[in-house]
Amino acid sequence: MKRGRAVVFFEVEILDAKTKDKLCFLDKVEPNATIGEIKCMFHKSREYDLRLTLHSKGKSLKDEDVLQHLPVGTTATFYFRDLGAQISWVTVFLTEYGGPLLLYLMFYFRVPFIYAPKYDFTTSKHWVVHLACMCHSFHYLKRLLETLFVHRFSHGTMPLRNIFKNCTYYWGFAAWMAYYINHPLEYATILTTLVRIALIIFLFCQVGNFSIHIALRNLRPPGSKTRKIPYPTKNPFTWIFLLVSCPNYTYELGSWFGFTLMTQCLPVAFFTAVGFIQMTVWAKGKHRSYLKEFRDYPPLRSPILPFVL
């Protein structure tokens, strides 16, 4: 009778990434144990998120990484980073997007203490103001519904402190834009044709953005963190994948460009410009990640704007 191959167990040592002090020593860890399982052995509570790295300043290891496939010997040393209190991405997005929706409506309905008392609960005489409110509300309602029913997050949580920074950005800009768009003073002469073109751009890009989110969702089965190269589908709005790595940002930029034309409001233009800069940073990072991860990644694609950026 043949003897089975002996299982070589690993010894796992976990050090503090800052002080290099030993925090934990795990004996007889199975070679097929994942980083996620090692984290659970080390830190049972999920109130605080943590990251394990192979070097004190190294890149965080993925939960699905298998111990025996890592460049370590039978005695593995990991470095621990406590990321502090965490909050779920769903909660973050609902807070980020719910605030602008409610704040904008407060300015639109001119609740007390925003404008002069004589304007309390009055409505604008300009149709473009009502159109802008519908478009703004539609945009953030769409984002809220996508958060609940469409998006699948590769990371379950983010640092709690980030929610204050993100809400300041989204809520602050929403209030600034809404204040001027809904101001009781007479609106300047609006070119009807320009507003109609702007509305078409806005709606087209909103549908495109939603189509890309659906396509990205279908790439990742429920409960999986598998990454694949996104390709165009039968939906024409996804054909932009032929030229762009992050068309969700392309369509998002187009939506705010249309909203800027529609309202002809300087704070909206500034918000669009800042958003473009931030989305370009994200798109370039994701594009580099695709190129690094997939050798057969389509070389014709640009991060956010075809052939430009």
N, C-alpha and C positions, 0 to 999 in steps of 0.2 A: 504494500500500500504506500503510495507516494505521499510524502509530507507536503503540506501547503507552504507557500512562501511566507517566511516570517515577516510580520508587519513591523516596520521601523517607525517608532514613535518619535515625535519631535518634542523638544523642550523650548518653551517660548518665554522670553524675558521681555518685560515691558518697562521702558524707562521714561521719565518725564523729559519732554523735548527741550525744556528750558534749563532745568537744573541737572539733568542726566542722572537723577536719583532713581533707584530701582523702585518701581511701584508694585510690581507683581511678577511672580514666577509660576508658570503653568507647566506641570510635569505630565508626560505621556499624552500629548495632544496627537490625535490621529492625523496622518498626512493629508487626508482629503478634507480636513476641516477648512471652512472658509473664514475670511476675515470677519464677516458678520458674526459667525459662531464664536470666534475668539473674543470679539467685543463683548458678547453676552456673558462669556465666562468671566471676563474682567470686570464688567460693569453691568450689573443686573438692571439697575434703574435706568429708564429712558427719559427721565426728566431733563437730563443734560446730554447733549449729543457729544460724540467724541470722534477723533480721527486717529488712525494708526498709520505711521510712515516707517520706511526702512532707514531713513536718515533723520537727524534732528531738524533739518530744514527741507526735508524731501516732500514730494507730492503725496497726497493722501491716497491710501490704498482703497480699492473698491470692496464693498461688502462681499461681492461674488468671487473675488480672487481666492484661489485655492492655495493652501500653505505649501504643498509640495511642488507647485509650479512657480513659486517665487525664488529669486536668487538668494537663497539662504541655505545654511547647512542644517544638520539635525538639531542644532541649538540656534534658534532664531531670536533675534533682538529687534523689537519694535519700539518706536517712540510714540508717546501718547500726547495728544493735544485735546484739552477740554475746550469745546467751543462755547461753553456757557449755556444759559437758558435758551431754549429753542421754541419755535412756534411753527405750526404747519403752514405749508404754502397756500393751502386752500383758504385758511383764515386770513393770511396776509393779503391775498388777492381780493377776497370779499371786502376787506376793510379798505384797501387802496381804491377800489372801483366804486364801492357803495358811497364813500364820502363825496367824490365829485358829482355824482348823480344828485344827491340830496342838496349839496351846497348850491349847485347851479339852479335847481328849482326854487330855492329860497330867494335868490336874486331875481329869477324870472317872475315870481309871484309878488315880489317886492314886500317881503315881510317887514315888520317894523324894525327900526334902528339901523337900517341899511342906507336908505335914502331919506330925504326930508319927510316929515310926518304926513304932509299932504299927498304923498305918493304911495302911502301904505296900501297894499293889496290892490293897486291899480294895474292895468295892463297896457302894454305898448300899442301904439297905433300902426306900427310898421310890420308888415307881413314877414319880412326877412327875420325879425326877432323871434317870431313864433316858429318859423322854419328852423332857425338855428337851435332853438330849444329842443325841437323834435329830433334833430340830428344828433345833438349832444347826448340826449337821453337814450336814444337808440344805441349809440356807440357803447355807453357804459352798461346798459341792460344786456347787450350782447356779450360783453366781457364777463359779466356776472354769471350768465347762463353757461357760457363756455367753461368757466371755472368749475361749475357744479357738474356739468354733464359731458364735457368734451375733453378737457386737458387731462393728461396722465403725467404725473411728476416723477422724474427719475430720482429726485431727492425729496424725502418726505417733509423735511423741516429746514428752516433757516434761522439764523440768530435773531433773538427777540428784538435786539436794538435796531435792526434794520427796518422794522415796521415803522418806527418813528421817522426815520429819514425818508422812507418811501412815501409815507402819508403826507409829510410836509411838502414834498415835491408835487404829488398829484392833487392834494387838497388845495394847496396854495395857488397853483396855477389855475385850477378850476374857479376859485373865488375871484382871482384877478381878472380872468377872461369874462366871467359872468357879470362882474360889476360894470364893465364898460359896455358889453353887448346889450345889457338890459337897462342901461342908464335912462332916466326919464327925459334927458335932453333930446332934442330933435335929432334923428338920424340923418346923416348926410345923404345926398342923392345917390340912390343905388341903381346900377345898371342891371335891369331885369335879365337881359341875355347872359350877363356874366354870372349872375346868381344861379340861373338854370344850368349853365355849364358846370358850375361848382357843385351843384347838387348831383349831377350825373357822375362826376368824378368821385364824389364822396360815396354814393351808393355802390358804384362799380367796385371801388376798393374795399368797401365793407364786405361785400359778397366774396371778393377775392380772398380777403383775410380769413374769413370763415372757412372757405374751401381749403385753404392751406392748413388750417388747424385740424380739419377733419382728416386730411391726407396724412399729416404727421401722427395723429392719434392712431390711425389704422396701421401704422408701421410698428407699433409697440403693443403686443397682446397684453391683456389685463394681468397685472401682477408681475410683468416682466420688465427688465431694464435693458433688453436687447436693443442695440443701435444698428440701424440700417441706413443705406444711402437712399434719400427720398428721390423718387422719380415722378414725372408727370403721370397723371391718370387720365381717364376718359373725360374728366371735368376740364373744360378749356381754361378755367381759371388757374389750374395747376400747371399748365404748359410753360409757365415762366420758370419752372424748375430747370428748364433746359439752359437758362442763362444766369440764374441767381441761386445762391445757396440758401438764403434766408428770405424767401418772398413774402413771408408773413410780415416782416419789417418793411419790405417794399410797399406792400399794400397799406400798411399802417401809416407810412409816410404820405402816401397818396391821399388817404382819407383826411389827414390834417391839413394837407395842402389845399384840398377842396374846401374844407371848413374855413380856412384862412381867406380864400377868395370869396366865399359866401358872406362872411361877416365883415371883411375888410377892416379887421381890428388888429392893432399893433401887438397887444399882449398875445393874441392867438398866433401871430406870425413868430413871435419870440419863442413861444412854447413849441411850435413846430420845428424851429431851428435847433433848440436844445434837445428835443426828442430825436431829431435826425442825427445829431452828434452822438448821443448815447446809443441809439440803435446801430449806428455804424460800428461802434466799439464792440458791441455784442456780436454783430454779424461777422466782423473780421475774426473774432475769437472762435466762433463756431466754424467758420470756413477753414481756419488753420487746423482745428480739431478734426474736421472731416478729412483734410489732406493727409494728416498724420496717421489717422486710423485706417483709412481705406486707400490702398495702393491704386485701385482702379477708379478713383473718384474722377468724375468728368472734368477735364482740364479747362473747358470753355467757360465755366461758371465764375461769376464775380460774387463777392459777399452780399451786396445789397442793391447796387445799381448796375444793370448790364453794361459791360465793356468800360465802365467808368470807375466804380468803387466797390 
